[in-house]
Amino acid sequence: MAQSKKYLNYIGGRWIPAKSGKTFPNINPANKEEVIGLLPESGSGDVDLAVKAAEKAYGEWRLVPPPKRAEYILKASLLIQKRKEELARLMTREMGKVLRETRGDIQETIDMGFYVAGEGRRLFGQTTTSELKDKFAMSVRMPIGVCGLITPWNFPMAIPSWKIFPALVCGNTVVFKPAEDTPLSAHKMIEILEEAGLPKGVVNLVHGGPSTGEAIVRHPRIRLISFTGSCEVGKLVAEHCGKVLKRCSLEMGGKNAQIVMEDADLNLALEGAVWGAYGTTGQRCTATSRVFVQEGIFEKFKKMFVERSREIKIGDGLKEGIEMGPIINEVQRKRVHEYVEIGKKEGAKLEIGGKFAKGKDLDKGFFYEPTVFTEANNKMRIYREEIFGPVACLISFKRFEDAIRMVNDTTYGLSSSIYSKDVNFAMRAIRDIEAGITYVNGPTIGAEVHLPFGGVKNTGNGHREGGETAIDIFSEWKSVFIDYSGKLQKAQIDVD
Ligand code: NAD
């Protein structure tokens, strides 16, 4: 077997191995025999080195004018744009999603870079009045310090870009740990930031798994944790950050629903549900895992959905015409399958799928069949828990109010959608669904970078990435008062 290429951590502007000398493999989920590379398995010593480098760089970086900081981000984004196709191919190899989608992931990174680069000339604060004479008042944004960024594997470059770019434009420095399943896309992104001339130590890349992440969360001199991943891990992060009063922003799971009203354009609703359920092999935090269909059209819609699920072309995402790639790894595939077994035991009806996908080109990868359940209800785990695979439940409802109640009957609250031609239903859905995102006549997936992104209830802890709200995560407010009266003036006292 050919020797796999070894990749390194990036600390203080140097590419170095982990102190342990240990590595872990990066495997192609469409062909488990292909080892794409070996990555350093980093420990707390490596994290500490990265924090030291980030602290050292922070002293100067925080003083670089924001428009200058933004220039590095713009330069990097332009380089990413130039290399979009090469980066997309690489991402499909390590993550599995089809090329059309990895191009989208890279495009989202570019969009985020362009958007945040503009922020370098905004970072608006407020100027306001003072209650006292000859006194000026304003608020300004300040950086926070060293930020620890921990990301999942389903958007290997886009999610890091949602964190790294806003953190940098605000004047912070970064210790970044990407998901262990998709380290190469992260590696490429950092290489590009280096090529864009980013000063040494401003961004530091530390590869590894849960224990590396934990070392970041627990490092006393990391001032902020920005985490995207599962609820399970998010709670651990929040617990520690709560104990030591560390700032933390969490973006976690979803159990997203699409409502299809009787008056909807059924073909449009079908295409939306199929894309929402099977896009990224169902491994999106915004994936459509419950489709609520009004009873008068339920049977017809079910038939259409099952038929369309049967036609989905599964395979290596690098190949033309493939609609759905593999699941990220074997553990995750087994987890999805376990949920299918649980669903069957709980009494839901399996309409199609529910098996590992087999075939000449499929046996080497972690493929799974598009899977549809009916007759699921809110007592069942497949109705309530995030499955993170190509599994959808079709559920019938009578009245609009019933649908809203059922959509909201979950601990999550990320994305939602309604298909209807009736503006009254649309407006009421926007008002009544408990979620961070509601689409009208569109699927539950497809966020745009300049709008707030995140969810309510157990999906997050009140922060929003994307848009201006990302800047709120990565900056602190300072209120400033300038007294030019030449005398001591006392607020609330000298007001007469
Ligand atoms: P995960 O929670 O297993 O891992 C996420 C990251 O945390 C990885 O980098 C991992 O190495 C690290 N990690 C694991 N254990 C840790 C610990 N104890 N301390 C610190 N770090 C630790 O999630 P995943 O399987 O990589 O991703 C899938 C999950 O991410 C799904 O639940 C999905 O809904 C969620 N997700 C949410 C969003 C969002 O914006 N809301 C976006 C994408 C994915």
Residues whose N, C-alpha, C, O or C-beta is under 5 A from the ligand:
A	BS01	NAD	I150 T151 P152 W153 K177 P178 A179 E180 G208 G209 P210 G213 E214 T228 G229 S230 C231 V233 L236 E251 M252 G253 G254 C285 T459
